[in-house]
Amino acid sequence: MEKITENILKHVITPRNPESYKGNYGKILIIAGSAQFGGAAILATSAAVASGAGLVTVASVPEKFTSINTRIPEAMTIDYQDKNTLIESIKKNNVIAIGPGLALSSITKGLVKTVLREATIKQTVIIDASALTIIAQENIKLKSDAHIIMTPHQGEWERLSKLGISDQTPTNNAEKLDELNPKAILILKKHLSEIYYQDQALQIEAGNPGMATGGMGDTLTGIMAGFIGQFGNSLDTIAAALFIHSYVADELNKKDYVVLPSKIITKLPKYMAKFSNE
């Protein structure tokens, strides 16, 4: 299994063109949050903004708009229960992330199906958290014209792949991914997280037990969306997003016993600047 090191950050994170505007750095739609889990939408959206996305829209429930707009004034908000507005937003954005903090309901089941149906070959769809559970429970086929990235932790991957955690070997993971969608990318979140894409398997050399706290996966989803929006959809970009998430956490863990996702987010611009100049 190929190892991902910090060299990937120097390769992917490049200085910005002096003649830039927000449209150069990606249009991101994050479909996230519910009455119970509004923090997931805030973390994912904050991470996308802090990692450099040009324009970020969060589709959530209206009762969370005030907290989202207060915490993240850079982001726009829409109601994901308004199907026409949601479809219009899907068409306008080049990266769609769905799942963090969604409730399991008939509405959210419809959201997952709508995204998979409406997204095009020019777009990337990141499927995380509750969206993965919905796909597993409803036996929704992972068919879409878009580029699909799945970001399950081992329990979510077990539900989706039917592989017990002890059976989640590189060979078995690759075979199951091929069955689900041979063109998709799998990011398996675990100690030393792994990336699978066709005949390639990669593993990061970063991460620490201080990251074992709620919201860490939501933050990764936002970083992934932000990186793809500005640096393009490639295996290198995805590897860089996965690595910087753990790299910043490792830097914080030198002093912090528990690494808070919100702290990772605030440090992203600093470390991206560091690697863009190396």
N, C-alpha and C positions, 0 to 999 in steps of 0.2 A: 504494500500500500504506500503510495507516494506521500511524503510529508509536506505539509504546508508550513512555511516559516515566515518570518517578518519580511523577507525579501519580496514577497508578493505585494506588500504594501508599497514599497518603493517603485515597483513596476506599474501598479494600477493608479495610485494617487499621484497625479501629475499637476504641475502649476496651472492655474487657470489663465485662459487667454485674456489679455488686458481689455480687449473689446468684447465684453460678455454682457448678457442680460439674462433674466431669470428663465426665459424659454430655452436656453442652452443646456439647462441642467435637470431636465426631466419634469414631467407632469405626473404626479403620484396620486392615486386614489386609495385610501385606506378604509375598508369597511369593517368597523369594529365597535365594540362596546355594547352595553345593555344597562338597564336600570341597576343591576347588581354589580356589574363589572365595568364601570366607567373608566377606572384607572388604566385598564389595558389599552383603551383607545388613546388616552393621553400619552402613555409611554411610547406606543408604536408611532404615533404622529410626531411627538417630540423628537424621537430618534431619526425619523426621516428628514425633518427640518434641520436638525443639528448636524447630520451627516452630509448636508449640502444639496438636497433636492431643491429644484427651482421653484416649483409650485406644488403645494400639498393640499388636498381636499380630504376631509374625514367625513365619511358617511356613518352616522350614528343615530341614536334616539334623541328627540328634541330636548328631553329633560336634562341631557348632559351637555347641551350646547353652551350654556353659560360657563360651566367649569372648563370646557375645552377652549373656548374663546378667551377666557381669562388667563389660563396657563400657557396657551399657544396662540398668541395673536397673529402669528404669521400664517396660520392655517385657515382654510375656508371650511364651512360646515354645510352638509345637506342631510336630509332625513332619508335614511335607507328604506323606510316604509313607503315612500313615494316612488313607485316603480318607474314612472316615466322620467322623473328627474334622475334616478339612479342610472337608468340605461343611457341617458344623455351624457352623464358624467363618465360612465365606462368608455364611451366612444371618444371622449376628449382627452383621456389620460393614457400614457404609454406603459405605466406600471400599475397594476391593481393588486393590492394585498387584502386578503379576506380571512377573518377568523378570530383575531384577538378579542377576548371578552364577549363574544356573541352568546346570547342565550340559545338554548336548543328549543326551537319552536317552528311552527309551520312557516312563519315569515322568514326566518333565517334559512330554512331549507330551500325556500324559493330564491333567496339571495344567491346561494351557492350555485343553483341550477342556472340562474340568470347570468352570472359571471361566466360560467363555463360555456354557455351558449353564445353570448354576445361578444366576448373577447376575440380579437382577430390575430392573424399571424404576425402583425407588427407590434403586438403587445406581450407583456410578461405578466403572468398571474402567479402570485405567491400565496400558497394555501397553508394556513397555520391553525393550530389550536382547535376551537370549536368547529371550524369548517371541515377539518379532517375527521372529527368525530361524526359529523353529519354525513359525510361521504361514506364512512364505514357503516353507520347504522342504517342508512337508506339505500345502501348498495348502489350509489351513484357512480356511473362510469366516468372515468377521468378522460373524457373525450372533449377536446377543445382545439380550435385552430391556433390558440395562443401558446406561448412557451410556458410550460408548467414547472413550478418549483414547489416542492413539498418540504415543510420544515417540522416534522414531528419529533417529540421526545420518544423515548423507547416504548412507553405505554401507549401512546397514540399510534406508533408504528405497529405495535402488536395488534391493535384493533383493526388497523387498515390492512395489514399484510397477513394476519392470522399466524404470525411467527411469534412464539414465546420469546421472552428476552434472551434466554439461554441459547435459542436457535438463531438469533440475529447475527449470523456470521457474514463476512463479506460476500461469500458465494451465494448464500441464501437471500441476502438483501438485494443483490444485483438481479437475481432471478425473479424475485417478487416485483421489483420495480419494472422489469421488462414485461411482466404480465399486466401490470396496472396501466402503464403507459411507457412504451419503449423510448419515447422522445423526452420524457420528463427528467428532472433532476431531483434527487433525494438528498436532503440535509438531515442526517440523523443526529439529534442533539443528545449528547451523553458526555461522560468523561472522555476527553480527546475526541470531539465530534468528528463525524465522517461525512464525506460528499460522495455520492454515486451518480455517474452519468455514463450510460451505455457500458463500454468496457473499461471505464476509468473509475478508480477508487482513491480518494485522497483523505488525509487525516491531519487535523491541526495539532501543532505542538504548543499548546497554550491552554489556559484555563485553571481554575482553582476551586476548592470547596466553598469559598466565600460567596460564590455565584449561586449557591443553592437557595434561592429566594424568589418569591413571586414576582412576576413581571419581567424576568430575564429573557424569556422567549419572545415576549411582545416587543422588547427593545431590539432584539436581533432582527425581527421581521421589518421593523422600521428602517434599521440600518441597511438591510438588504435592498429594500425598495429605493432608498436614497442613492445607494451606490449604483444600482442598475440604471436608475434614471439619468445619472450624470456620466457614468463611465461606460455604459452599454451592457448588454446582456452577453456575458461570456463566462466561461468556467473560472477564468482568472478573477473577474470582478466578484463573482459569488464567493470564491475562496478568500478574497481580500476582506469582504464584508464579514464573513464568519470569523476570520482571524483577528480583525481589529476589535471586534466585540470582546473576545477573550484577552487580547493583548492589553487593552485599557483596564480590564478587570484585574489582570495580574499586577499592573502598575499600582492600582488602588489597594490591592491586597497586601502590598508591602507595609502599609500602615493600618489598613482597615480590616478588622476581623471578618465583618460581613460586608460584601460589596453590593451597594444599592444600585439597581438599574438606573435610577435618576442621576446618580453620580457619573456613571459611564457616559450617559448622554451629554452632560455638561462638559466632559473632557474631550469629546470627539473632535471638535474643531481644532483644539490644541494639537492633538496627536496627528490629525490629518495634515496640518500645516508642517509638522515636523518631518513627516515622510515625503511630502511633496517637494521638499527642498533637499532631499538626500540623493 
